[in-house]
Amino acid sequence: MQLNDAVIQIKNLRLRTYIGFNPEELEKQQDVIVNADIHYPAAQAADSDNVEKALDYKVMTKEIIKHTEQGSFKLLERLTADILSIVMLDEKVTYAQVRVDKPHALRFADSVSLTLSAHR
């Protein structure tokens, strides 16, 4: 049996960061919600049940948390691109899509989000 790439989904990772360029946004952290779909070939991990063959999404998520919560960003584009770069650092990743939501960014909307993807 030939397995397709596995898809790891990180869903609704709720973080706080400085995001925006208006004066009040520069002084107070805001909520952001990170979602990521991460594709990688998991056949060796599935066949061997060997942790070394699997993608370590826990380490990846810790790096996303650290970068987001310790950073300051003017644009969703920058934060999303940075998170996507962190995900793509692992050579096992063949494709990733990252979406960052900024809740309550617009008065009558639940959130504003930006999505970026990359592949190798």
C-alpha positions as CSV (number, residue, x, y, z in Angstrom):
1,M,0.0,0.0,0.0
2,Q,1.3,3.4,-1.0
3,L,0.5,6.1,1.6
4,N,0.0,9.8,0.6
5,D,1.5,12.5,2.7
6,A,0.1,12.8,6.2
7,V,-1.5,16.1,7.2
8,I,-0.9,17.4,10.7
9,Q,-3.4,20.1,11.7
10,I,-2.7,22.6,14.4
11,K,-6.1,24.1,15.2
12,N,-6.9,27.3,17.0
13,L,-3.6,27.9,18.7
14,R,-4.5,31.0,20.8
15,L,-1.7,33.4,21.4
16,R,-1.1,37.0,22.4
17,T,1.3,39.4,20.7
18,Y,1.8,43.0,19.7
19,I,0.2,43.3,16.2
20,G,-0.7,46.4,14.4
21,F,0.6,49.9,13.9
22,N,-2.1,52.1,15.5
23,P,-1.0,53.7,18.8
24,E,-3.2,51.5,21.0
25,E,-2.0,48.4,19.1
26,L,1.6,49.2,19.9
27,E,0.9,49.4,23.7
28,K,-1.3,46.4,24.3
29,Q,-1.0,42.8,23.3
30,Q,-3.9,41.3,21.2
31,D,-5.2,37.9,20.6
32,V,-4.3,36.0,17.5
33,I,-5.4,32.5,16.4
34,V,-3.0,30.3,14.4
35,N,-4.1,27.4,12.3
36,A,-1.7,25.3,10.2
37,D,-1.9,22.3,7.8
38,I,1.4,20.6,7.6
39,H,2.0,17.8,5.0
40,Y,4.8,15.3,5.3
41,P,5.5,11.8,4.1
42,A,4.7,9.6,7.1
43,A,5.1,6.1,5.6
44,Q,8.4,5.4,7.4
45,A,6.9,6.6,10.7
46,A,3.8,4.5,10.2
47,D,5.7,1.4,9.2
48,S,8.3,1.6,11.9
49,D,6.4,3.2,14.8
50,N,9.7,5.1,15.3
51,V,9.5,8.6,16.8
52,E,12.6,9.6,14.9
53,K,10.8,9.2,11.6
54,A,7.9,11.3,12.5
55,L,7.5,15.1,12.3
56,D,7.9,16.7,15.8
57,Y,5.0,19.1,15.8
58,K,5.4,19.8,19.5
59,V,8.8,21.3,19.0
60,M,7.5,23.2,16.0
61,T,4.5,24.6,18.0
62,K,6.8,25.7,20.9
63,E,8.9,27.7,18.4
64,I,5.7,29.3,16.9
65,I,4.5,30.2,20.4
66,K,7.9,31.7,21.4
67,H,8.3,33.7,18.2
68,T,4.7,35.1,18.3
69,E,4.5,35.9,22.0
70,Q,7.9,37.5,22.2
71,G,7.6,39.4,18.9
72,S,6.0,42.6,17.7
73,F,4.5,42.8,14.2
74,K,2.9,45.6,12.2
75,L,1.2,43.4,9.7
76,L,-0.6,40.0,9.7
77,E,1.4,39.3,6.5
78,R,4.7,39.4,8.5
79,L,3.5,37.3,11.4
80,T,2.0,34.7,9.0
81,A,5.1,34.5,6.9
82,D,7.3,34.1,10.0
83,I,5.1,31.2,11.2
84,L,5.2,29.6,7.8
85,S,9.0,29.9,7.8
86,I,9.2,28.1,11.2
87,V,7.0,25.3,9.9
88,M,9.0,24.9,6.7
89,L,12.3,24.7,8.6
90,D,11.7,20.9,9.1
91,E,13.0,19.2,5.9
92,K,10.3,16.6,6.2
93,V,7.6,19.2,5.4
94,T,6.5,19.0,1.8
95,Y,3.7,21.6,1.9
96,A,2.2,23.9,4.6
97,Q,-0.6,26.4,4.9
98,V,-0.8,28.8,7.8
99,R,-3.7,31.1,8.7
100,V,-3.5,33.7,11.3
101,D,-6.7,35.3,12.6
102,K,-6.9,38.7,14.4
103,P,-10.2,38.6,16.3
104,H,-12.1,41.9,16.6
105,A,-9.9,43.7,14.1
106,L,-13.0,45.1,12.4
107,R,-16.0,46.4,14.3
108,F,-18.7,44.2,12.8
109,A,-16.5,41.1,12.0
110,D,-15.5,38.1,14.1
111,S,-12.0,38.4,12.8
112,V,-9.7,39.3,10.0
113,S,-7.4,36.5,8.7
114,L,-4.5,36.0,6.4
115,T,-3.4,32.7,4.8
116,L,-0.1,31.9,3.2
117,S,1.3,28.6,1.9
118,A,4.6,27.1,0.7
119,H,5.8,23.8,-0.8
120,R,9.1,22.2,-1.7
